[in-house]
Structure formats: C-alpha cells, structure tokens
Amino acid sequence: MKKPSSLAAAGRMAVLATPALSILAALALLPAAAQAHGFVGQRFFPATLATDDPFVADELSFPTLTSTSSNADGETPATRQTALSMAFARRITPDFGLEFGANHLRIAPDGQPAARGWDNVSIGAKYQLSTNEAHESILSIGADWDVGGTGSSAVGAERFSTVTPTLYFGKGFGDLSAPALRPLAVTGTVGVAIPTRASTTTTSVDPDTGSSTTDVEHHPHVLNVGLALQYSLPYLQSQVKDIGLAAPFDRMIPIVEFTMAKPLDRVDDRRSTGTINPGVLWAGQKIQLGLEAVIPMNSRSGHGVGFMAQLHFFLDDLFPGTFGHPLLGGTR
C-alpha cells in the first residue's frame, strides 16, 4: 500500500477523527453487552493512555493526541512535539493477541520550520499468563517490535529496529479491609528496550575546509517502567457503597500514570527521564474517553505541561459478530 505524504496523512487522520467524535453520544447510548475486555472478577481495568494495560483484547484507540515540549540541549533548540496516534489490538486465542500501532508526528523546534512525518510502526504480541478473580490480579508477558526503517527520517525515525520484552501486571484492591481503599487498583509494565544496532556512525564533510568528521551515536539498552494508579468510582458504587453518583461521574476513573526510561549501558549519561500524568477516564459500555496532563518528572524530561487525549473503542462489544470472540478457539 502506498504511504501517503505527511501533510495529506495528517489531513486524512483529522477528517477521520471528526466523524468519530461526532458519534460518541450515539455509541454511549447503545445497550450493554457482554464485556470481555479488562475484567478480572468484579474489577474493570480501563485502557490506559501512557502505559499499556495487561489485557489481551479487541480494541482500537483512535485518535490519541499528545503534545509535549522538550528543553534545548546543546545545539538542539527547545522543541514542541505533537503526535496523532492509532493502536489496534486483536485476540488470536482467548489469552494471546497481536497489536499494531502508528504515530504521525509534528516536530516544531523554536525558530525553525516544523517537520512532519510518520514514526516507525510498532507490532506487538501479548499473552495472559494468569488471572485471579478473588484477588483481582492479572499477569501477562509480551514484546513490542518498533520496526526500523518504516518511518520518516524527517522526524527522526530510526533506521534500525528495537525490540522490548515486557512484563505486564494488574492488581485491584477489593480484598482490602478498608472499604474506602477497595476502589483502588494499579497496573504496570517493566521492560527493556533492546536496539538491533549498538551505534550509528555518520560521516560529514565541511564545505569550507573539505575535511571530514565522524560522529558516533550509541544506542543503549533502556529500562522502561510504567505505572497507572487508579480509583474506580464505578467500583465504589457497585461493589463498596452506592453514594448516589449520577452520570457522568458514575463512570469516571481518576488516574495518575507514571512513565520512566533509564539507559543501562553504552552512554555516559544514564539519568532517568519520564512523566507524571494525572487525569480522568470515562468508561462507557462501548467506548472510553481519556484526558491526562503530561508533567515532566525532571528538567531532562522536558518543560511545561503537555496533554494526552484519547478516544478508545471496545471492539468486542461494538461488533460482537466480528470481534466478540478470538480468531482461534474460545467464545469469550
């Protein structure tokens, strides 16, 4: 399939996003159906924005809009990056699924023209190892493959691939003795990004002197950690105490996500970067809405407050005839 130009692609994604947003109200009013996504016992774990959740599910996130700013670093000016993303996941068996993701980036350095283009596509696989309904827990393993050379060099897409084996987990606290704490839950990920190339060497020639210079960029292994701490008002209402919340508050889940990345080798500067993302999710029967602030955890992680906004579709409930079951075996 021919890849569209960056400007045309951005326009098409915006055109697609507009009607998607316009049908939200209609989707929210659709009748309930069997919910296979994100449940362990009575606990519903929502899809999270900044970190991946531990579930294998049929789902689509589109669009996810992210805007962040980075600090100036040496000769590199401060830069605002805007990403318009989509992610699609499909169950192959009841406990195994595949995922596909794509991002369109706009990178705008201060005082310079903005660059636009596609980042490398990502392909992922996930397997649910175990679930415990009594303790509302889940453990999964998987890997994400950032496919080198599939994105645009204009936005810095790497020419090499990176594979990230990851452990996923989730735990609801409905078994705590304190009722006020039972709506709490946490999901998280721990993974190590493994680049398929240790370094990239670039040689350039000075046009004035004719002398050549060589620059070597090292690509370290990177520890990636993500956590999502959430307080489920729907769980509070249905499993702890009905406090009389009305719509839309009765479906809201306040959340704080944390992301952290730390280089492990090959570079001298191994300090961590990351963000703290407080926000709120609204989970309906067919769709979920999410909005989070993106706050840098330190000066190396950027400056100012960015944001993430997402529209998420539960495909198994939206299209039970097509996505209501895995491709191979099983009916849930």
Secondary structure, 3 states (H helix, E strand, C coil): CCCCCHHHHHHHHHHHHHHHHHCHHHHHCCCCCCCCCCEECCEECCCCCCCCCCCCCCEEEEEEEEEEEECCECCECCEEEEEEEEEEEEEEECCEEEEEEEEEEEEEECCCCCEEEECCCEEEEEEEEEEECCCCEEEEEEEEEECCCCCCHHHCCCCCCEEEEEEEEEEECCCCCCHHHCCEEEEEEEEEEEECCCEEEEEEECCCCCCEEEEEEECCCEEEEEEEEEECHHHHHHHHCCCCCCCCHHHEEEEEEEEEEEECCCCCCCCCEEEEEEEEEEECCCEEEEEEEEEECCHHHCCCCEEEEEEEEEHHHHCHHHHCCCCCCCCC
